[in-house]
Amino acid sequence: MKLKQVLLVVAISAVSAIGSVWIYGKITGKKNETFVQATDKNLPVNYAGFFDNAADVGGEPVDFTKASSTAVPAVVHIKTKVPAKKISNNLSRNRNNSYEDLFEQFFNQPFGQQYQPEQRGSGSGVIISEDGYIITNNHVITDGGAGVADEITVTMSNKKTYKAKLIGKDASSDLAVLKIDGKGFPFLLYGNSDNVKLGQWVLAIGYPLSLETTVTAGIVSAKGRSIGINGRQSQTPIESFIQTDAAVNQGNSGGALITTDGQLIGINSAIYAPTGTYAGYSFAIPVNLVKKIVNDLIKFGDVKRPYLGVKADEEKFDAGDGAYIGSVAKDGAAAAIGLQKGDVITKVNDAPISSWTELQATVSSYNAGDKINITYKRNGNEKTVAAVLTNKTGTYDQLATATTIGDKLGAELETISKEKAGKYEIEGGVLVKKIKSGGPFSKTKMQDGFIITTINGMDITSVEELAQAVRSLRDENIQLEGMYPGYVGIYRYPLNLDEEE
């Protein structure tokens, strides 16, 4: 084939191809349009607002290595030991039981006395100063009750071990401070838990399941959480946890929750799991509350708690839009600035308040004598006033409290006098004067004249304390313990408040 013929064939082919494409575009162009968002910086008014502009579509990977290496040396392994001892188990003793009397005479020891075997515990702690002050949980160093373990040892990440002494503990917040002798210890710096944001990356560091130092990562899932766990060891529980999905297990208690820049923002304290092991969520005490409690324990040996002088509206305890006031102490800080029953506190200084648990934790992070701004709503109108916190709860209408809790439990109740408490050799208690038919008390085997001294291990010395304890245990199984004047032994009655009448 000649060159001219080849060039002619190529030219014809090219023209045919271009023509085909042009014709196809004319026929199908409108059917194959592709949707493309505008590339300018104007976003829809209903957009969620993650990106400030179109350029913010990427993100740098988060590096956990520096924070981990900084924090691990300052988080310690705490081990406790409680030696074997005799215990008295008179809880099921019945009045006028001749068999039990015969047992005591024959064996020359109280009925039900037995030995408790040696107990060992394990938890975590955080060094907060170069001279060896350590934060941990109160439940880590307990002897199983209200006391403290006989032996507490601290092991560093470098395997060095120290004997620790207790400086102070606070069951309400579940915090304790230990001290080890020495200088130059690695320690963590406090962050600001008020600045913690939902979705923020955090690291949990501790000694779970008696393993060596373990670091886990997660995000902040929620703030201001209350799960009712501190009510098991205190009549005045304080809970406003940071909730995360960082894996935490038994042994992590007392360990550190830190930011990705290595600052301490919480003390890991609890998990929420039906099996007793991690099942998705863990809870940490916010560091702003920790700082106040720890400073008081180091300085005074106990906590100097500040009070605003208000109590919760039980029906709206965790409403979500503020702390609803149920009553105001006549001589408290709230009364002095004109707060009233029905007011809704929405902010303390710059900290938003969405529930009663958040109000408790926020106020508890201050000191008595501090001046704070209270923002509240009344009849739809918002107002901000300044209040000076006091070191006393103030006085409330005790008769109303007694009537309310008495109606709830189905009994006439009365705080026993100091004279009677001394006569019965108890610290105090609540007398059940008369059990009403159809109420929760009537469905137990309790009898008139019973004196309530403890609820779930918490001492009860007044009707007021009884009411607080019942409220704090609203989601728990309740066990009442006490005595009958003139009879030997301790009596226990399970109480079901959810049972329909």
C-alpha positions in Angstrom: 0.0 0.0 0.0 1.3 3.4 -0.9 2.0 6.1 1.7 -0.8 8.3 0.4 -3.3 5.6 0.9 -2.1 4.9 4.5 -2.4 8.6 5.4 -5.9 8.7 3.8 -7.1 5.7 5.9 -5.7 7.3 9.1 -7.4 10.6 8.4 -10.7 9.0 7.7 -10.5 7.0 10.9 -9.7 10.1 13.0 -12.6 12.1 11.6 -15.0 9.1 12.2 -13.9 8.8 15.9 -14.3 12.5 16.6 -17.7 12.6 14.9 -18.9 9.6 16.9 -17.9 11.2 20.2 -19.6 14.4 19.3 -22.8 12.7 18.3 -22.9 10.5 21.4 -22.4 13.6 23.7 -25.3 15.3 22.1 -27.6 12.3 22.6 -26.6 11.3 26.2 -25.2 14.5 27.7 -28.2 15.5 29.8 -28.7 12.0 31.2 -25.1 11.6 32.6 -24.7 14.9 34.6 -22.7 14.4 37.9 -23.8 16.2 41.1 -20.8 18.3 42.4 -21.1 20.4 45.6 -20.2 24.1 45.2 -16.5 24.7 45.9 -17.0 28.1 47.5 -16.9 28.5 51.3 -20.7 28.9 51.7 -22.0 25.8 53.4 -25.8 25.0 53.9 -27.3 26.7 56.9 -28.4 23.3 58.4 -24.9 21.7 58.1 -23.6 20.2 61.4 -20.7 22.5 61.3 -17.6 20.3 61.6 -15.6 22.0 59.0 -15.1 25.8 59.1 -14.1 25.9 55.4 -13.6 23.6 52.5 -9.9 23.3 53.3 -10.5 21.6 56.7 -11.1 18.2 55.2 -8.0 16.4 56.6 -6.6 15.8 60.0 -3.2 14.9 61.5 -3.0 11.4 63.1 -3.0 11.5 66.9 0.3 10.4 68.5 -0.1 8.6 71.9 3.6 7.7 72.4 4.9 10.9 74.1 1.9 11.1 76.5 2.3 7.4 77.4 6.1 7.6 78.0 5.6 10.7 80.1 2.8 9.2 82.3 3.8 5.6 82.8 6.6 6.3 85.3 4.2 8.4 87.4 1.5 5.7 87.7 2.1 3.2 90.4 0.9 -0.3 91.4 -0.8 -0.3 94.9 -1.1 -3.6 96.8 -2.9 -4.0 100.2 -3.1 -6.7 102.8 -5.6 -7.2 105.6 -4.6 -10.1 108.0 -7.0 -12.8 109.0 -9.2 -11.9 112.0 -12.2 -12.9 114.0 -15.5 -11.4 113.0 -18.9 -11.5 114.6 -21.8 -12.6 112.4 -24.9 -11.9 114.5 -27.0 -10.6 111.6 -29.5 -13.4 111.6 -29.9 -13.7 115.4 -33.5 -13.8 116.6 -34.8 -12.5 119.9 -35.5 -15.1 122.6 -33.7 -17.9 120.5 -32.9 -20.6 123.1 -30.7 -22.6 120.7 -28.4 -19.6 120.2 -28.2 -19.0 123.9 -27.3 -22.7 124.5 -24.6 -22.4 121.8 -23.0 -19.5 123.5 -23.0 -21.3 126.9 -21.7 -24.5 125.6 -18.9 -23.2 123.3 -18.2 -20.1 125.5 -18.2 -17.8 122.4 -20.9 -15.6 120.7 -23.1 -17.4 118.2 -22.0 -16.8 114.6 -18.4 -15.7 115.4 -16.1 -16.8 112.7 -12.7 -16.1 111.1 -12.2 -13.8 108.1 -9.2 -15.1 106.0 -6.4 -12.8 104.9 -7.4 -10.4 102.2 -5.2 -8.9 99.5 -6.1 -6.1 97.1 -4.6 -4.5 94.0 -5.1 -1.1 92.4 -3.3 1.9 90.9 -2.2 5.3 92.0 -0.8 8.6 90.5 2.2 10.5 91.8 1.4 14.2 92.0 4.6 15.6 93.5 8.3 15.0 93.4 8.3 14.2 97.2 5.9 11.2 96.8 2.3 12.2 97.4 0.0 9.8 95.6 -3.7 9.9 94.6 -5.7 6.7 94.6 -9.3 5.6 95.3 -10.7 5.2 98.8 -11.9 1.7 97.9 -8.4 0.7 96.8 -7.0 1.1 100.4 -10.0 0.0 102.4 -10.0 -3.0 104.7 -13.3 -4.1 103.2 -15.4 -1.8 105.5 -14.9 1.7 106.8 -11.3 1.1 107.9 -8.0 1.0 106.1 -5.8 -1.9 105.1 -3.1 -2.9 107.6 -0.4 -2.9 104.9 -0.1 -0.7 101.8 2.8 -1.0 99.4 3.6 1.0 96.2 5.6 -0.4 93.3 6.9 1.9 90.6 7.1 1.1 86.9 10.9 0.5 87.5 10.0 -2.3 90.0 11.1 -0.3 93.1 8.8 -0.9 96.0 7.9 1.4 98.9 5.8 1.2 102.1 3.1 3.8 101.9 1.3 5.7 104.7 -2.3 7.1 104.5 -2.5 10.9 104.6 -6.3 11.1 104.3 -9.3 9.6 102.6 -12.8 10.8 101.5 -15.5 8.2 101.0 -17.9 10.7 99.4 -15.7 11.3 96.4 -13.9 7.9 96.7 -10.5 9.5 96.9 -7.5 8.9 99.1 -3.9 10.3 99.4 -0.9 8.2 100.2 2.8 9.2 100.9 6.0 7.4 100.2 9.4 8.6 101.5 11.9 9.9 99.0 12.7 12.7 96.5 12.8 13.2 92.8 9.8 11.0 91.9 8.3 11.5 88.5 4.9 13.1 88.7 2.0 14.2 86.5 0.7 17.8 86.0 -2.9 18.6 86.6 -5.0 19.5 83.5 -8.4 21.2 83.5 -11.3 18.8 83.4 -13.8 21.7 82.7 -12.1 22.0 79.3 -12.6 18.3 78.4 -14.7 17.9 75.3 -16.9 15.1 74.0 -15.0 13.0 71.4 -11.6 14.0 72.7 -8.9 11.4 72.8 -7.8 10.2 76.3 -5.5 7.5 77.7 -6.1 5.3 80.7 -3.0 4.1 82.6 -2.9 1.6 85.4 -2.3 -2.0 86.5 -5.4 -3.9 85.5 -5.9 -7.5 86.6 -2.5 -7.4 88.3 -0.7 -7.0 85.0 2.2 -4.6 84.5 1.7 -1.0 83.5 -1.0 -0.9 80.8 -2.0 2.0 78.5 -5.4 2.0 76.7 -7.0 4.7 74.5 -10.5 5.9 74.0 -12.6 9.0 73.7 -14.6 11.1 76.2 -18.1 9.6 75.8 -20.0 11.8 78.3 -19.4 14.3 81.2 -21.2 14.7 84.5 -22.3 11.1 84.8 -23.7 9.6 88.0 -24.0 5.8 88.4 -24.8 5.6 92.1 -21.6 3.7 93.1 -20.3 6.1 95.8 -23.6 5.7 97.7 -22.3 2.3 98.8 -19.7 3.8 101.0 -21.0 7.3 101.9 -24.2 9.0 103.0 -23.2 12.1 101.0 -21.9 10.7 97.7 -20.4 13.1 95.1 -20.4 11.8 91.5 -19.9 13.7 88.3 -17.7 11.3 86.3 -16.0 11.7 83.0 -17.2 8.7 81.0 -14.8 7.1 78.4 -14.6 4.0 76.3 -11.0 3.4 77.1 -10.7 -0.1 78.4 -10.5 -0.2 82.2 -10.7 -3.3 84.5 -10.2 -4.2 88.1 -6.9 -2.9 89.2 -7.2 0.2 87.1 -8.9 2.0 90.0 -6.9 5.0 91.2 -5.0 5.2 87.9 -4.6 8.1 85.5 -6.8 9.4 82.8 -4.7 11.8 80.7 -4.9 13.9 77.6 -2.8 13.3 74.5 -0.3 15.9 75.8 0.2 14.0 79.1 -1.9 16.1 81.5 -4.0 14.5 84.2 -7.7 15.1 83.8 -9.2 12.3 85.9 -8.7 9.4 88.3 -10.1 6.2 86.9 -12.6 4.8 89.5 -15.3 2.5 88.1 -16.6 0.4 85.2 -20.1 -0.2 84.1 -20.4 -3.9 83.3 -22.8 -6.7 84.2 -19.9 -9.2 84.3 -17.5 -7.3 86.5 -15.0 -6.9 83.6 -14.8 -4.1 81.0 -17.8 -4.0 78.7 -17.5 -0.7 77.0 -17.5 2.2 79.5 -15.3 3.4 82.3 -15.6 6.4 84.7 -13.1 8.8 86.1 -13.3 11.5 88.8 -12.7 14.9 87.1 -9.4 16.4 88.2 -10.8 19.8 89.2 -12.7 18.0 91.9 -9.7 15.8 92.7 -7.5 18.9 93.3 -9.7 20.4 95.9 -10.2 17.1 97.8 -6.5 16.2 97.6 -5.4 19.6 98.8 -7.7 19.4 101.8 -6.6 15.8 102.7 -2.9 16.9 102.6 -3.4 20.1 104.5 -6.1 19.0 107.1 -6.3 15.2 106.9 -10.0 15.5 105.9 -12.2 17.4 103.5 -13.5 20.9 104.4 -16.6 20.7 102.3 -18.2 23.9 101.0 -22.0 24.2 101.0 -24.5 26.3 98.9 -27.4 25.3 101.2 -29.8 23.7 98.7 -31.3 20.3 98.2 -32.4 18.6 95.0 -35.9 18.2 93.7 -36.0 14.4 93.8 -38.4 14.2 90.8 -35.9 16.1 88.6 -32.6 14.9 90.1 -30.9 14.4 86.7 -33.2 16.5 84.5 -30.6 17.4 81.9 -31.4 21.1 81.7 -30.2 22.3 85.1 -30.2 21.5 88.8 -33.7 21.8 90.2 -33.9 23.1 93.8 -36.2 21.1 96.1 -35.6 23.1 99.3 -33.3 25.9 100.6 -31.6 25.9 104.0 -33.0 28.8 106.1 -29.5 30.1 107.1 -27.4 28.9 104.1 -25.6 30.7 101.3 -28.5 30.2 98.8 -31.1 31.7 101.1 -28.8 34.8 101.6 -29.0 35.5 97.8 -32.7 34.8 97.5 -32.7 31.4 95.8 -36.1 29.6 96.2 -37.6 26.2 95.8 -38.3 25.6 92.1 -35.4 27.7 90.9 -33.1 25.9 88.3 -29.4 26.5 88.5 -27.8 26.4 85.0 -24.3 27.7 85.6 -21.7 28.2 88.3 -19.1 30.8 87.2 -18.3 29.6 83.7 -19.2 25.9 84.2 -22.6 24.9 82.7 -24.8 22.9 85.0 -27.2 20.4 83.4 -28.0 18.2 86.4 -27.8 18.0 90.2 -24.7 15.7 90.0 -22.9 18.4 88.1 -23.8 21.0 90.6 -22.6 18.9 93.5 -19.2 18.2 91.9 -18.7 21.8 90.8 -19.5 23.3 94.2 -17.4 20.7 95.9 -14.4 21.8 93.8 -14.4 25.2 95.6 -13.6 26.1 99.3 -15.8 27.5 102.0 -15.6 31.2 101.8 -15.1 31.3 98.0 -17.4 33.7 96.1 -19.0 32.2 93.1 -21.5 33.4 90.5 -24.8 31.4 90.3 -26.9 31.6 87.2 -30.4 30.4 87.6 -33.9 30.4 86.0 -37.1 31.3 87.7 -40.4 31.4 85.8 -38.5 31.4 82.5 -36.3 34.4 83.4 -32.6 34.0 83.9 -30.5 35.9 86.5 -26.9 35.7 87.8 -26.1 36.5 91.5 -22.9 36.1 93.6 -22.9 33.7 96.5 -20.3 33.0 99.3 -20.0 29.3 100.1 -20.2 28.3 103.7 -18.7 25.5 105.8 -22.1 24.3 107.1 -25.1 22.7 105.4 -27.6 25.1 107.0 -30.8 24.0 108.6 -33.8 22.5 106.8 -37.3 21.7 107.8 -36.6 18.4 109.6 -40.3 17.6 110.2 -41.0 17.7 106.5 -38.1 15.4 105.8 -39.2 13.0 108.4 -42.8 13.0 107.0 -41.6 12.6 103.4 -39.2 9.6 104.1 -41.7 8.1 106.5 -44.4 8.2 103.9 -42.0 6.6 101.4 -41.1 3.8 103.7 -44.5 3.4 105.4 -43.6 4.2 109.0 -43.6 6.8 111.7 -39.9 7.6 112.2 -38.0 9.5 114.9 -34.3 10.4 115.5 -33.3 8.9 118.8 -31.8 11.2 121.4 -28.2 11.3 122.4 -29.2 10.0 125.9 -30.9 6.9 124.4 -28.1 6.3 122.0 -25.6 6.3 124.9 -27.9 3.9 126.8 -28.1 1.5 123.9 -24.3 1.9 123.2 -24.7 3.1 119.7 -23.7 6.3 117.9 -27.3 7.1 117.0 -30.2 5.8 114.9 -33.7 6.2 113.7 -36.6 4.7 115.7 -39.4 3.0 113.8 -42.2 4.0 116.1 -45.1 2.5 114.1 -45.2 0.5 110.8 -48.0 1.4 108.5 -50.0 -1.2 106.7 -49.3 -1.6 103.0 -46.0 0.3 103.0 -42.5 -1.2 102.2 -41.7 -1.7 105.9 -44.8 -3.8 106.3 -43.6 -6.2 103.7 -40.5 -7.1 105.8 -40.4 -8.9 109.1 -39.5 -5.7 110.9 -41.5 -4.9 114.1 -42.4 -1.6 115.8 -39.5 -0.4 118.1 -36.7 -1.3 115.7 -33.8 1.2 115.6 -32.1 1.6 112.2 -28.4 2.1 112.6 -27.0 1.3 109.1 -28.1 1.1 105.5 -25.8 -0.9 103.2 -22.9 -0.4 105.7 -23.5 3.4 106.0 -24.0 4.6 109.6 -27.4 6.3 110.2 -27.8 8.6 113.1 -30.8 10.7 112.1 -33.9 10.8 109.9 -32.1 13.3 107.7 -29.3 10.8 107.1 -31.8 8.1 106.5 -33.4 10.2 103.8 -30.1 10.9 102.1 -29.0 7.3 102.2 -32.3 6.1 100.7 -32.0 8.7 97.9 -28.3 7.7 97.2 -29.3 4.1 97.0 -32.4 4.6 94.8 -31.0 2.1 92.2 -29.5 -0.4 94.6 -30.7 -3.3 96.7 -31.2 -1.9 100.2 -30.3 -3.7 103.4 -31.3 -2.2 106.7 -29.5 -3.1 109.9 -30.2 -2.2 113.5 -31.2 -3.4 116.9 -34.2 -3.8 119.3 -33.7 -2.2 122.7 -33.5 -5.0 125.4 -32.4 -7.7 123.0 -28.9 -8.9 122.0 -27.8 -9.0 118.4 -28.0 -7.2 115.1 -30.9 -7.6 112.8 -31.0 -7.2 109.0 -34.0 -6.6 106.8 -33.9 -6.4 103.0 -36.1 -3.6 101.6 -37.7 -3.4 98.2 -38.8 0.1 97.2 -39.7 -0.9 93.6 -42.4 -3.5 94.6 -45.9 -2.4 93.7 -48.4 -2.0 96.5 
